[in-house]
Amino acid sequence: MLKKTALLTALGAAALVPLSQAQADNYEIDIEGQHAFVQFKINHLGYSYILGSFRDFSGEFSYDPDDLEASSVSLEVDVTSLDTNHAERDRHILSDDFLDADQYPEASFVTTGFEPGDEGEGVLTGELTLKGETREIEMPVTLMGEGEDPWGAYRAGFEGSTMLTLEDYGIDMSDFPESMQELELYVTFEGIRQ
Protein backbone atom coordinates (compact mmCIF):
# COMPACT_ATOMS: atom_id res chain seq x y z
CA MET A 1 0.00 0.00 0.00
CA LEU A 2 2.99 5.31 2.34
CA LYS A 3 7.82 11.60 2.55
CA LYS A 4 8.67 10.12 5.83
CA THR A 5 6.86 7.69 8.10
CA ALA A 6 4.55 1.55 4.64
CA LEU A 7 5.14 -2.05 3.51
CA LEU A 8 9.07 -3.22 3.48
CA THR A 9 9.03 -0.91 2.91
CA ALA A 10 9.25 -2.03 1.25
CA LEU A 11 8.02 -4.90 1.20
CA GLY A 12 8.30 -4.10 3.89
CA ALA A 13 9.19 -3.67 3.20
CA ALA A 14 10.85 0.20 9.16
CA ALA A 15 13.69 1.76 14.51
CA LEU A 16 14.55 -1.75 14.17
CA VAL A 17 16.88 -2.27 17.07
CA PRO A 18 15.59 -3.75 20.32
CA LEU A 19 17.55 -2.85 23.43
CA SER A 20 18.71 -6.44 23.79
CA GLN A 21 20.17 -6.42 20.29
CA ALA A 22 23.70 -5.27 20.91
CA GLN A 23 25.45 -7.25 18.17
CA ALA A 24 23.08 -7.07 15.23
CA ASP A 25 24.35 -5.16 12.23
CA ASN A 26 22.50 -1.99 11.34
CA TYR A 27 21.66 -1.23 7.72
CA GLU A 28 20.41 1.97 6.10
CA ILE A 29 17.92 1.34 3.32
CA ASP A 30 19.49 2.38 0.01
CA ILE A 31 17.05 5.07 -1.07
CA GLU A 32 19.68 7.14 -2.88
CA GLY A 33 20.47 4.25 -5.20
CA GLN A 34 16.78 3.52 -5.80
CA HIS A 35 17.19 -0.02 -4.53
CA ALA A 36 14.06 -0.02 -2.40
CA PHE A 37 10.35 0.19 -3.20
CA VAL A 38 7.05 0.57 -1.35
CA GLN A 39 4.32 -0.52 -3.74
CA PHE A 40 0.72 -1.65 -3.73
CA LYS A 41 -1.77 -3.47 -5.90
CA ILE A 42 -5.54 -3.16 -5.65
CA ASN A 43 -8.29 -4.69 -7.72
CA HIS A 44 -10.14 -2.25 -10.00
CA LEU A 45 -13.86 -3.07 -10.08
CA GLY A 46 -13.12 -6.73 -10.68
CA TYR A 47 -11.74 -6.03 -14.16
CA SER A 48 -8.08 -5.19 -13.66
CA TYR A 49 -5.62 -3.84 -11.09
CA ILE A 50 -4.29 -0.46 -10.06
CA LEU A 51 -0.58 -0.55 -9.31
CA GLY A 52 1.05 2.24 -7.33
CA SER A 53 4.07 3.21 -5.32
CA PHE A 54 5.29 5.78 -2.83
CA ARG A 55 8.43 7.40 -4.21
CA ASP A 56 9.70 9.10 -1.03
CA PHE A 57 10.49 7.11 2.09
CA SER A 58 13.38 6.28 4.40
CA GLY A 59 14.25 3.56 6.81
CA GLU A 60 16.69 1.24 8.44
CA PHE A 61 16.88 -2.33 9.62
CA SER A 62 18.93 -4.56 11.89
CA TYR A 63 19.89 -8.04 10.85
CA ASP A 64 22.03 -10.72 12.49
CA PRO A 65 22.03 -14.11 10.75
CA ASP A 66 23.08 -15.70 14.06
CA ASP A 67 20.21 -14.13 16.01
CA LEU A 68 17.33 -13.77 13.58
CA GLU A 69 14.75 -13.12 16.28
CA ALA A 70 16.54 -9.82 16.99
CA SER A 71 15.91 -8.60 13.44
CA SER A 72 13.92 -5.40 13.12
CA VAL A 73 12.96 -2.71 10.64
CA SER A 74 11.51 0.81 10.65
CA LEU A 75 10.15 2.70 7.69
CA GLU A 76 8.76 6.20 7.24
CA VAL A 77 6.79 7.03 4.09
CA ASP A 78 5.71 10.31 2.52
CA VAL A 79 2.11 9.56 1.57
CA THR A 80 2.02 12.60 -0.72
CA SER A 81 4.61 10.92 -2.96
CA LEU A 82 1.96 8.50 -4.22
CA ASP A 83 2.30 7.61 -7.89
CA THR A 84 -0.15 5.39 -9.81
CA ASN A 85 0.95 6.73 -13.20
CA HIS A 86 -2.27 8.79 -13.47
CA ALA A 87 -2.17 12.32 -11.98
CA GLU A 88 -5.94 12.77 -11.68
CA ARG A 89 -6.34 9.42 -9.92
CA ASP A 90 -3.43 10.26 -7.61
CA ARG A 91 -5.13 13.50 -6.57
CA HIS A 92 -8.33 11.60 -5.85
CA ILE A 93 -6.60 8.90 -3.78
CA LEU A 94 -4.76 11.60 -1.80
CA SER A 95 -7.99 13.52 -1.14
CA ASP A 96 -10.10 13.15 1.98
CA ASP A 97 -12.16 10.55 0.08
CA PHE A 98 -9.35 8.08 0.70
CA LEU A 99 -5.91 8.85 2.24
CA ASP A 100 -6.60 12.46 3.32
CA ALA A 101 -2.91 13.27 2.79
CA ASP A 102 -3.32 16.92 3.77
CA GLN A 103 -4.12 15.82 7.32
CA TYR A 104 -2.09 12.59 7.34
CA PRO A 105 0.98 13.15 5.12
CA GLU A 106 3.04 10.37 6.66
CA ALA A 107 2.75 6.65 7.25
CA SER A 108 5.09 4.41 9.21
CA PHE A 109 5.95 0.84 10.04
CA VAL A 110 7.93 -0.32 13.09
CA THR A 111 8.51 -3.95 13.95
CA THR A 112 7.49 -5.45 17.25
CA GLY A 113 8.89 -8.90 16.56
CA PHE A 114 10.28 -11.37 14.05
CA GLU A 115 9.66 -15.09 13.85
CA PRO A 116 12.21 -16.97 11.74
CA GLY A 117 10.90 -19.61 9.38
CA ASP A 118 12.60 -21.75 6.79
CA GLU A 119 16.04 -20.70 5.61
CA GLY A 120 15.96 -17.07 4.51
CA GLU A 121 12.31 -16.59 5.44
CA GLY A 122 10.30 -15.38 8.38
CA VAL A 123 7.39 -13.25 9.53
CA LEU A 124 7.73 -9.65 10.67
CA THR A 125 5.17 -8.41 13.15
CA GLY A 126 4.81 -4.68 13.54
CA GLU A 127 2.69 -1.59 13.81
CA LEU A 128 1.59 0.06 10.58
CA THR A 129 0.28 3.61 10.93
CA LEU A 130 -1.72 4.95 8.01
CA LYS A 131 -4.22 7.82 7.97
CA GLY A 132 -3.81 8.23 11.73
CA GLU A 133 -4.76 4.62 12.47
CA THR A 134 -2.26 2.14 13.90
CA ARG A 135 -2.80 -1.58 13.45
CA GLU A 136 -0.59 -4.58 14.05
CA ILE A 137 0.19 -6.49 10.89
CA GLU A 138 2.17 -9.56 9.93
CA MET A 139 4.34 -9.56 6.85
CA PRO A 140 6.09 -12.68 5.54
CA VAL A 141 9.57 -11.68 4.37
CA THR A 142 12.37 -13.33 2.43
CA LEU A 143 16.10 -12.64 2.48
CA MET A 144 17.00 -12.06 -1.16
CA GLY A 145 20.73 -12.09 -0.50
CA GLU A 146 23.65 -10.53 1.31
CA GLY A 147 27.32 -9.88 0.66
CA GLU A 148 29.99 -7.39 -0.34
CA ASP A 149 29.20 -5.18 -3.30
CA PRO A 150 31.74 -4.19 -6.02
CA TRP A 151 32.56 -0.96 -4.13
CA GLY A 152 33.49 -2.59 -0.82
CA ALA A 153 30.26 -2.03 1.11
CA TYR A 154 28.26 -4.88 2.62
CA ARG A 155 24.61 -5.17 1.61
CA ALA A 156 21.57 -7.25 2.45
CA GLY A 157 18.20 -7.23 0.71
CA PHE A 158 14.69 -8.38 1.64
CA GLU A 159 11.20 -8.46 0.21
CA GLY A 160 7.81 -8.91 1.81
CA SER A 161 4.12 -8.50 1.17
CA THR A 162 0.87 -8.52 3.09
CA MET A 163 -2.81 -7.82 2.57
CA LEU A 164 -4.38 -4.76 4.20
CA THR A 165 -8.09 -4.24 4.88
CA LEU A 166 -8.66 -0.59 4.01
CA GLU A 167 -11.51 -0.14 6.48
CA ASP A 168 -9.01 -0.83 9.29
CA TYR A 169 -7.33 2.45 8.36
CA GLY A 170 -10.48 4.54 8.08
CA ILE A 171 -10.64 4.29 4.30
CA ASP A 172 -14.28 3.87 3.32
CA MET A 173 -14.61 1.58 0.31
CA SER A 174 -18.27 0.70 0.87
CA ASP A 175 -19.30 2.19 -2.48
CA PHE A 176 -16.96 -0.18 -4.30
CA PRO A 177 -17.05 -3.94 -5.00
CA GLU A 178 -15.88 -6.33 -2.31
CA SER A 179 -12.79 -7.06 -4.38
CA MET A 180 -11.61 -3.50 -3.68
CA GLN A 181 -11.86 -3.70 0.11
CA GLU A 182 -8.27 -4.94 0.42
CA LEU A 183 -4.95 -4.16 -1.18
CA GLU A 184 -1.64 -5.95 -1.35
CA LEU A 185 1.30 -4.02 0.10
CA TYR A 186 4.65 -5.05 -1.35
CA VAL A 187 7.98 -3.82 0.03
CA THR A 188 11.46 -4.63 -1.20
CA PHE A 189 14.62 -3.02 0.10
CA GLU A 190 18.35 -3.27 -0.08
CA GLY A 191 20.38 -1.94 2.84
CA ILE A 192 23.97 -0.89 3.30
CA ARG A 193 25.62 -2.02 6.52
CA GLN A 194 26.69 0.93 8.65
C-alpha positions in Angstrom: 0.0 0.0 0.0 3.0 5.3 2.3 7.8 11.6 2.5 8.7 10.1 5.8 6.9 7.7 8.1 4.5 1.6 4.6 5.1 -2.0 3.5 9.1 -3.2 3.5 9.0 -0.9 2.9 9.3 -2.0 1.2 8.0 -4.9 1.2 8.3 -4.1 3.9 9.2 -3.7 3.2 10.8 0.2 9.2 13.7 1.8 14.5 14.6 -1.7 14.2 16.9 -2.3 17.1 15.6 -3.7 20.3 17.5 -2.8 23.4 18.7 -6.4 23.8 20.2 -6.4 20.3 23.7 -5.3 20.9 25.4 -7.3 18.2 23.1 -7.1 15.2 24.4 -5.2 12.2 22.5 -2.0 11.3 21.7 -1.2 7.7 20.4 2.0 6.1 17.9 1.3 3.3 19.5 2.4 0.0 17.0 5.1 -1.1 19.7 7.1 -2.9 20.5 4.3 -5.2 16.8 3.5 -5.8 17.2 0.0 -4.5 14.1 0.0 -2.4 10.4 0.2 -3.2 7.0 0.6 -1.4 4.3 -0.5 -3.7 0.7 -1.7 -3.7 -1.8 -3.5 -5.9 -5.5 -3.2 -5.6 -8.3 -4.7 -7.7 -10.1 -2.3 -10.0 -13.9 -3.1 -10.1 -13.1 -6.7 -10.7 -11.7 -6.0 -14.2 -8.1 -5.2 -13.7 -5.6 -3.8 -11.1 -4.3 -0.5 -10.1 -0.6 -0.6 -9.3 1.0 2.2 -7.3 4.1 3.2 -5.3 5.3 5.8 -2.8 8.4 7.4 -4.2 9.7 9.1 -1.0 10.5 7.1 2.1 13.4 6.3 4.4 14.3 3.6 6.8 16.7 1.2 8.4 16.9 -2.3 9.6 18.9 -4.6 11.9 19.9 -8.0 10.8 22.0 -10.7 12.5 22.0 -14.1 10.8 23.1 -15.7 14.1 20.2 -14.1 16.0 17.3 -13.8 13.6 14.8 -13.1 16.3 16.5 -9.8 17.0 15.9 -8.6 13.4 13.9 -5.4 13.1 13.0 -2.7 10.6 11.5 0.8 10.7 10.2 2.7 7.7 8.8 6.2 7.2 6.8 7.0 4.1 5.7 10.3 2.5 2.1 9.6 1.6 2.0 12.6 -0.7 4.6 10.9 -3.0 2.0 8.5 -4.2 2.3 7.6 -7.9 -0.2 5.4 -9.8 1.0 6.7 -13.2 -2.3 8.8 -13.5 -2.2 12.3 -12.0 -5.9 12.8 -11.7 -6.3 9.4 -9.9 -3.4 10.3 -7.6 -5.1 13.5 -6.6 -8.3 11.6 -5.8 -6.6 8.9 -3.8 -4.8 11.6 -1.8 -8.0 13.5 -1.1 -10.1 13.1 2.0 -12.2 10.6 0.1 -9.4 8.1 0.7 -5.9 8.8 2.2 -6.6 12.5 3.3 -2.9 13.3 2.8 -3.3 16.9 3.8 -4.1 15.8 7.3 -2.1 12.6 7.3 1.0 13.2 5.1 3.0 10.4 6.7 2.8 6.7 7.2 5.1 4.4 9.2 5.9 0.8 10.0 7.9 -0.3 13.1 8.5 -3.9 13.9 7.5 -5.4 17.3 8.9 -8.9 16.6 10.3 -11.4 14.0 9.7 -15.1 13.9 12.2 -17.0 11.7 10.9 -19.6 9.4 12.6 -21.8 6.8 16.0 -20.7 5.6 16.0 -17.1 4.5 12.3 -16.6 5.4 10.3 -15.4 8.4 7.4 -13.2 9.5 7.7 -9.7 10.7 5.2 -8.4 13.1 4.8 -4.7 13.5 2.7 -1.6 13.8 1.6 0.1 10.6 0.3 3.6 10.9 -1.7 5.0 8.0 -4.2 7.8 8.0 -3.8 8.2 11.7 -4.8 4.6 12.5 -2.3 2.1 13.9 -2.8 -1.6 13.4 -0.6 -4.6 14.0 0.2 -6.5 10.9 2.2 -9.6 9.9 4.3 -9.6 6.8 6.1 -12.7 5.5 9.6 -11.7 4.4 12.4 -13.3 2.4 16.1 -12.6 2.5 17.0 -12.1 -1.2 20.7 -12.1 -0.5 23.6 -10.5 1.3 27.3 -9.9 0.7 30.0 -7.4 -0.3 29.2 -5.2 -3.3 31.7 -4.2 -6.0 32.6 -1.0 -4.1 33.5 -2.6 -0.8 30.3 -2.0 1.1 28.3 -4.9 2.6 24.6 -5.2 1.6 21.6 -7.2 2.4 18.2 -7.2 0.7 14.7 -8.4 1.6 11.2 -8.5 0.2 7.8 -8.9 1.8 4.1 -8.5 1.2 0.9 -8.5 3.1 -2.8 -7.8 2.6 -4.4 -4.8 4.2 -8.1 -4.2 4.9 -8.7 -0.6 4.0 -11.5 -0.1 6.5 -9.0 -0.8 9.3 -7.3 2.5 8.4 -10.5 4.5 8.1 -10.6 4.3 4.3 -14.3 3.9 3.3 -14.6 1.6 0.3 -18.3 0.7 0.9 -19.3 2.2 -2.5 -17.0 -0.2 -4.3 -17.0 -3.9 -5.0 -15.9 -6.3 -2.3 -12.8 -7.1 -4.4 -11.6 -3.5 -3.7 -11.9 -3.7 0.1 -8.3 -4.9 0.4 -5.0 -4.2 -1.2 -1.6 -5.9 -1.4 1.3 -4.0 0.1 4.7 -5.0 -1.4 8.0 -3.8 0.0 11.5 -4.6 -1.2 14.6 -3.0 0.1 18.4 -3.3 -0.1 20.4 -1.9 2.8 24.0 -0.9 3.3 25.6 -2.0 6.5 26.7 0.9 8.7 
